[in-house]
Amino acid sequence: MTYYLFLAAAIVLEVIATTLLKASNGFTVLIPAVSSLLLYAVSFYCLSICLTHVPTGVAYAIWSGFGIILITLLSFLIFKQTLDIPAITGIVLIITGVVIMQLFSKTV
């Protein structure tokens, strides 16, 4: 279970890093750009710890699903970005896949 905490940390750090990447305006604003790179590095370190015990496909599915949800929410709240129905449908399908893996897969 501890390895899933590393996965959770990796997801949160990656989402913050991606938000800072947007704020860096194409790496033209120094502090968000550098902060983004540092957080990505720590995020990948946490992911590497997680992958010592969690199957790669499972970890990446969880990472992707939760990352999409969180970055979509932050993009809406911070940058006022909205999604159309096909984008929302795609996100719901990804989340459904992660839930199915967690509930029914023997590899988790």
C-alpha positions as CSV (number, residue, x, y, z in Angstrom):
1,M,0.0,0.0,0.0
2,T,2.9,2.3,0.7
3,Y,3.8,2.2,-3.0
4,Y,0.4,3.6,-3.9
5,L,1.3,6.6,-1.7
6,F,4.4,7.2,-3.9
7,L,2.1,6.9,-6.9
8,A,-0.3,9.5,-5.4
9,A,2.6,11.8,-4.8
10,A,3.9,11.3,-8.3
11,I,0.4,12.2,-9.7
12,V,0.0,15.3,-7.6
13,L,3.5,16.6,-8.3
14,E,3.1,15.9,-12.1
15,V,-0.2,17.9,-12.1
16,I,1.4,20.8,-10.3
17,A,4.3,20.7,-12.7
18,T,2.0,20.7,-15.7
19,T,0.1,23.6,-14.3
20,L,3.4,25.5,-13.8
21,L,4.4,24.5,-17.4
22,K,1.3,26.3,-18.7
23,A,2.2,29.3,-16.4
24,S,5.7,29.3,-17.8
25,N,4.3,30.5,-21.2
26,G,6.6,28.3,-23.3
27,F,9.5,28.5,-20.8
28,T,9.6,32.3,-21.1
29,V,8.8,32.9,-17.4
30,L,11.7,31.6,-15.4
31,I,10.3,30.6,-12.0
32,P,7.4,28.5,-13.2
33,A,9.6,26.9,-15.9
34,V,12.3,25.9,-13.4
35,S,9.8,24.8,-10.8
36,S,8.0,22.7,-13.4
37,L,11.2,20.9,-14.3
38,L,12.1,20.2,-10.6
39,L,8.6,18.9,-9.8
40,Y,8.7,16.7,-12.9
41,A,12.0,15.2,-11.6
42,V,10.6,14.5,-8.2
43,S,7.4,13.1,-9.6
44,F,9.3,10.7,-11.8
45,Y,11.4,9.6,-8.8
46,C,8.2,8.9,-6.9
47,L,6.9,7.0,-9.9
48,S,10.1,4.9,-10.1
49,I,9.7,3.9,-6.4
50,C,6.1,2.9,-7.1
51,L,7.1,0.8,-10.1
52,T,9.2,-1.4,-7.9
53,H,6.0,-3.1,-6.7
54,V,3.1,-2.0,-8.9
55,P,2.8,-3.3,-12.4
56,T,3.8,-0.6,-15.0
57,G,0.5,-0.8,-16.9
58,V,-1.6,-0.5,-13.8
59,A,0.5,2.4,-12.4
60,Y,0.4,4.3,-15.7
61,A,-3.4,3.8,-16.0
62,I,-3.9,5.2,-12.6
63,W,-1.4,8.0,-13.2
64,S,-3.1,8.9,-16.5
65,G,-6.7,8.7,-15.2
66,F,-6.2,10.8,-12.1
67,G,-3.8,13.1,-13.8
68,I,-6.4,13.9,-16.5
69,I,-9.1,14.5,-13.9
70,L,-6.9,16.8,-11.8
71,I,-5.3,18.8,-14.6
72,T,-8.7,19.3,-16.2
73,L,-10.1,20.7,-13.0
74,L,-7.1,22.9,-12.4
75,S,-7.2,24.1,-16.0
76,F,-10.8,25.0,-15.6
77,L,-10.3,26.8,-12.2
78,I,-7.1,28.5,-12.9
79,F,-7.0,29.1,-16.6
80,K,-10.7,29.1,-17.3
81,Q,-10.4,26.4,-20.0
82,T,-13.5,24.5,-20.8
83,L,-14.1,21.1,-22.6
84,D,-16.7,20.1,-25.2
85,I,-18.9,17.0,-25.0
86,P,-16.5,14.7,-26.9
87,A,-13.6,15.7,-24.6
88,I,-15.6,15.0,-21.5
89,T,-16.8,11.7,-22.9
90,G,-13.2,10.6,-23.6
91,I,-12.2,11.5,-20.0
92,V,-15.2,9.6,-18.6
93,L,-14.1,6.5,-20.7
94,I,-10.6,6.7,-19.4
95,I,-11.8,7.0,-15.8
96,T,-14.2,4.1,-16.4
97,G,-11.2,2.0,-17.6
98,V,-9.2,2.8,-14.5
99,V,-12.1,1.9,-12.2
100,I,-12.6,-1.4,-14.1
101,M,-8.9,-2.2,-13.6
102,Q,-9.1,-1.4,-9.9
103,L,-12.2,-3.4,-9.3
104,F,-11.8,-6.5,-11.5
105,S,-8.1,-6.9,-12.5
106,K,-6.0,-9.6,-10.7
107,T,-2.8,-7.7,-11.6
108,V,-3.6,-4.8,-9.2
